Amino acid sequence: MKKTLIAASVAALTAGFVAAPAFAQLPEGVEAYVAAELYQPTDSDLDTAMVLEAGASYQHETGVYGEFILTTMDLLDSDADFSDNSAIELNLGYAGAVNEQLGYYAGISYRDNVGMDFDSQWLFVGVDFTVDADLTLGAYFEKNLDSDAKDSQLELRADYTGVEVVDIFAELALGLEDAENKSLEIGVGKEFLPQQVATASFVADLEESDFSYLKFTYTYNF
């Protein structure tokens, strides 16, 4: 699931609280993060990759929000050019909560690969359901709005925080229509310092086992 700032905020709403910005200089309603992601394929013939990601969002008290995400190219690829291999994503939508257990968000997304003649527009909707203090379930669906592209995806996720040492999560991604990707990610994570989270997971490609990989992520939340 695209566990973006807004999705995380919805999960917080259903848990009965809203996370406040870590620093006073961030205006009310604004959140931001930076992250580094390291990918280690299980196939020794494939190269290790690392990307950086930064995102910021603003959510009005009415629930309307906007979000910007920048993802770099593989920093370990000496032949990659930043301007030609990075990607941007703009999301506009609405998020809210039905009650203390059920939250939702929906909107449109514009995605563009910088330096490449490729962009796309998507419609998305997501829900988060808080089972209890330790377990949250989520579902996310997105559909490519290009009439020539039969491409959509369903993602199901579970987050469990009942273990003292680490939090546990699992995510199943299913490509629909012409998209044939299927993957299962299982991992652990923990906020080891204020606003700093580290996760480690294994992503199993259910279609091509050679494309499975280990993923390590460090995130700093403002």
C-alpha positions in Angstrom: 0.0 0.0 0.0 1.2 3.5 -0.7 1.6 4.3 3.0 2.0 8.0 2.4 1.6 10.8 4.9 -2.1 11.0 4.4 -2.6 7.3 4.7 -0.7 7.3 7.9 -2.7 10.2 9.2 -5.9 8.3 8.5 -4.6 5.4 10.4 -3.9 7.8 13.3 -7.4 9.2 13.2 -9.0 5.8 13.5 -6.7 5.1 16.4 -8.2 8.1 18.2 -5.3 10.6 17.8 -3.7 12.8 15.2 0.1 13.0 15.1 1.3 16.6 15.5 4.3 18.0 13.5 7.6 17.4 15.3 8.9 20.9 14.8 7.0 24.1 15.6 8.2 25.8 12.4 6.0 23.5 10.3 2.6 25.2 9.8 -0.4 23.4 11.2 -1.6 20.7 8.8 1.8 20.3 7.2 3.8 17.0 7.4 7.0 16.0 5.7 9.5 13.2 5.6 12.8 12.0 3.9 13.7 8.4 3.4 16.5 6.2 2.1 15.6 2.8 0.7 18.1 0.0 0.0 17.1 -3.0 -2.2 19.1 -6.2 -2.1 17.8 -8.8 -4.8 17.9 -12.4 -3.8 19.3 -13.2 -7.3 23.0 -12.6 -7.2 23.0 -11.6 -10.8 21.0 -8.5 -10.0 22.5 -5.3 -8.5 21.9 -3.7 -5.2 20.0 -0.4 -5.5 19.4 2.6 -3.3 16.9 5.5 -3.8 16.0 8.6 -1.8 12.5 9.8 -1.3 11.1 13.0 0.1 7.5 14.0 0.6 5.3 16.7 2.0 1.6 17.1 2.5 -0.9 19.7 3.6 -4.3 18.7 5.0 -7.0 21.3 5.7 -9.3 20.8 8.7 -12.1 20.0 6.2 -10.2 16.8 5.1 -9.1 18.1 1.7 -5.4 17.5 1.2 -2.5 17.8 -1.3 0.7 15.8 -1.3 4.0 15.9 -3.2 6.5 13.1 -3.4 9.9 13.0 -5.1 11.8 9.8 -5.7 15.4 9.7 -7.1 17.0 7.3 -9.5 19.2 4.4 -8.2 22.1 6.2 -6.5 24.3 3.2 -6.8 24.0 3.1 -10.6 27.0 5.2 -11.9 25.4 5.5 -15.3 22.1 6.9 -14.0 21.3 10.6 -14.5 19.3 12.4 -11.7 17.3 14.5 -14.1 16.4 11.6 -16.4 15.6 8.9 -13.8 13.8 10.5 -11.0 10.0 10.6 -10.5 7.5 13.0 -9.0 4.0 12.3 -7.7 1.2 14.8 -7.0 -1.8 13.7 -5.0 -5.1 15.6 -4.4 -7.8 14.1 -2.4 -10.0 14.0 0.7 -9.4 12.1 3.9 -11.6 11.5 7.0 -12.9 9.1 9.6 -16.3 7.5 9.9 -15.7 6.7 13.6 -12.8 5.8 15.8 -12.2 2.5 14.0 -12.8 3.3 10.3 -10.9 5.9 8.2 -10.8 6.5 4.5 -9.1 8.6 1.8 -9.7 9.0 -1.9 -8.4 11.2 -4.7 -6.4 11.5 -7.9 -2.7 11.1 -8.5 -0.4 12.5 -11.2 2.9 10.7 -11.7 5.7 11.7 -14.0 9.1 10.2 -14.7 11.4 13.3 -15.0 13.3 13.4 -18.3 11.2 10.7 -19.9 8.1 11.0 -22.1 6.0 9.1 -19.7 3.3 10.3 -17.2 0.1 8.9 -15.9 -3.0 9.8 -14.0 -4.6 7.6 -11.4 -7.8 7.4 -9.3 -7.3 5.9 -5.8 -9.3 5.0 -2.7 -8.1 3.6 0.6 -9.5 2.6 4.0 -8.0 1.8 7.3 -9.8 -0.2 10.0 -8.5 -0.3 13.6 -9.3 -3.7 15.1 -7.8 -2.9 18.5 -5.0 -1.0 20.0 -2.4 -3.3 18.4 -3.9 -4.3 15.0 -4.8 -2.1 12.0 -6.0 -3.4 8.6 -5.9 -1.5 5.4 -7.0 -1.7 1.8 -5.9 0.4 -1.2 -7.1 0.4 -4.8 -5.8 2.5 -7.7 -6.9 2.7 -11.3 -5.0 4.1 -14.3 -7.2 6.7 -15.9 -5.6 6.3 -19.4 -8.3 4.8 -21.6 -5.7 2.8 -23.5 -4.2 1.3 -20.3 -6.0 -1.5 -18.5 -4.0 -1.2 -15.3 -5.2 -1.3 -11.7 -3.9 -2.6 -8.4 -5.3 -3.8 -5.1 -3.2 -3.7 -2.0 -4.1 -5.3 1.4 -2.0 -4.5 4.5 -1.9 -5.4 8.2 0.1 -3.6 10.9 0.6 -5.1 14.3 2.2 -3.2 17.2 1.6 -5.6 20.0 5.2 -6.8 20.1 7.4 -4.8 22.5 10.6 -5.0 20.5 9.4 -4.3 16.9 6.3 -3.6 14.9 5.2 -6.2 12.3 3.6 -5.6 9.0 2.5 -7.5 5.9 1.3 -6.3 2.5 -0.1 -8.2 -0.4 -0.2 -6.4 -3.8 -2.3 -7.8 -6.6 -2.1 -6.4 -10.2 -5.5 -6.4 -11.9 -6.7 -6.2 -15.5 -3.6 -6.4 -17.7 -1.2 -5.8 -14.7 0.1 -9.2 -13.7 2.3 -8.3 -10.8 1.7 -10.1 -7.5 3.9 -9.6 -4.5 3.9 -10.2 -0.7 6.0 -8.1 1.7 6.6 -9.1 5.3 8.7 -7.0 7.6 9.4 -5.4 10.9 10.0 -1.8 11.9 10.6 0.5 14.9 10.9 4.1 15.8 14.4 3.9 17.4 14.7 7.6 18.0 12.1 10.4 18.0 10.8 10.9 14.5 13.2 8.3 13.1 12.0 4.9 11.9 13.9 1.9 10.5 12.2 -1.1 8.7 13.5 -4.3 7.2 11.4 -6.5 5.0 11.4 -9.3 2.5 9.4 -8.8 -0.7 8.5 -12.0 -2.5 7.5 -11.7 -6.2 4.8 -14.3 -6.5 5.1 -14.3 -10.3 8.9 -14.4 -10.8 10.8 -15.6 -7.7 14.1 -14.3 -9.2 12.8 -10.8 -8.7 12.3 -11.1 -4.9 14.4 -8.9 -2.7 15.3 -7.6 0.8 14.3 -4.0 1.5 15.8 -1.7 4.2 14.3 1.7 4.8 15.3 4.6 7.1 12.7 7.4 7.4 12.9 10.8 9.2 9.6 12.4 9.9 9.4 16.2 10.4 
